[in-house]
Every structure is written in C-alpha cells, then in structure tokens.
Amino acid sequence: MAKLNKEDFISALKEMTILEVKELVDAMKEEFGVDPSAVAVAAAPAAAVAEESTTKTVVLKDAGAAKIQVIKVLKEITGLGLVEAKGLADNGGNVKENVSNDEANEIKAKLEEAGATVELV
C-alpha cells in the first residue's frame, strides 16, 4: 500500500462527510487503541490561530419550524443519509468543519433560507 503524505490525507478528509470522519475516528480507536480526537483537542488552539481567518465551521443551532426542509438541505450539503441528517437537525451540531469562508457563507445561506438558525465559528 502506498504511503499517504500529510497533504493527501488532509485532502481526503476534506472530501468526507461528518459520518465518514466519525467512522474513521472509531476505526483508529479500535486499530491503534488511541483516541485521535484527544490529540486534535490538544493541537486545536495552535491550529485555530493559524486558520481562524481563512476557514470556518458551520454549526446548526436550531432547525426551526420547517425541519423537513432543513433535513433536505443537510442531506444535500453533507451527503448524510436521512436518519443522520434528521439526527443533526434534531440535535444541532457541526454541519461542516474547516471550510472556506465563502463556502461557509453559502451553506449558512442555504440553511437559513430553509428556516434554520446557523452560526459560523
């Protein structure tokens, strides 16, 4: 198997849905016995300073009254299945992480047009 360099790995992660990233993290926990999110939390403050002005995380705060419309938009944006998109609409949370400011604003506009309350962090 060819060895992936850091840039290729990060590029591949950017193409994944939230559910796929979660499955990857779970597989890493099982394979290596290490929680990669603990490492990410420790490295986050330094990374946040470097990327703060160029990337955003789109956070769904509330799906609003038109939850079905919001679920449809979530499915379109994230590639999640119906159950996962409904869970995100019900519970809120990160829709997409580390996206460009322009993409984050487009996603926010789509979700707000469907009736959701969205925050960019």
N, C-alpha and C positions, 0 to 999 in steps of 0.2 A: 504494500500500500504506500502511495506517495505521501510524503510528509507535508502537511499544510503549514504555510508560514502564517504569522500573526495577521497580516493584512487579508489573506484569503479567508481565514477563519472568521474574522470580523465581518467581512463582506458577506459570507454565507449566513451569519447570524442576522444581519440586516434584512435578509430576504425571508426569514422565518416569521411565522405567526407567533403570538404570545403562547399559544398552546404548545407549539412545537418547541419553543425555547424551554418551557416548563418541563416537557418530556425529556429534553436534552439534559437539563439540570438533574432531574431524577435519575437518569441513566448514569450520569457522572457520579452521583452519590453512591449508587449501587456498585459501579465498577471499581471506583477508587476509594470508597469509604470516606470521602471528603465532601463537605457542603461548599460548592463553588460560590454560592451567594454570600457566604461569610467572608470570603476573600474580596468579593466585589464590594461589600459594605465597607471594608477597611480601606479599599482603594478609591471609593466614591468621592470623598472630599477633594482629593487632588484632581481627579478627572473632571469633577463638576466645575472647578475653577477654569480649567483649560477649555471646556466645551460649552460653558454657560451661554455665551453669546451666539453660538452657531447652531446649537441643537436644542430641541425641546422634547418634553414628554407630554402627550395628550392624555389628560385624566378626565374620565367621565364622573361627574359628581352626582347627577340625577338624570334619569331617563325622561322624566316629565310625564305628562298625561298621554302622549302619543307613543307609548312604549314600543308598539309593534313597528312603527316607522323607524325608531331608533335601532331596534334589533336588525332590521333590514340594512340600515346604513353600517352598523357594526360588522355584519357578515361581509358586506362589500369591501370595507376598509381592511379588515383583519384576516379574512379568509377563514374565520371560525365557523364551526357548524352551528346549527340552530340552537342547540342546548347550551353550548358555550357562550354564544352571543347573548342569549336570554339571561344566563347567569351574570354576565358582565353588566347587562342593562339593569338587572335587579340589585346587584351589589355595588356597582360602580367599580372604579379602579383604572389602571393604566390601559389605555387603548393601544397606543404605540409609543415606544420609547426611542429616544435619541434620533429623532427625525429632524430634517432641516426646518428652519423657521417657516419657510414658505409652505412646505408640506403640512406642518403642524397647523398653520392657519387655515389651510384648505380643509383639513379633517375637522377642525373646530367648526368651521362654517357649515359643513355638511351636517354635522351632528346637531348644531344649534337650529338649523333650518328644519330638522326633523322634530325639534322640540326639547332637546336635551340641554342640560347645563354642563358646560365643559370648562376646564381650566388648563392652561399651559404652564408647565413648570420646567 
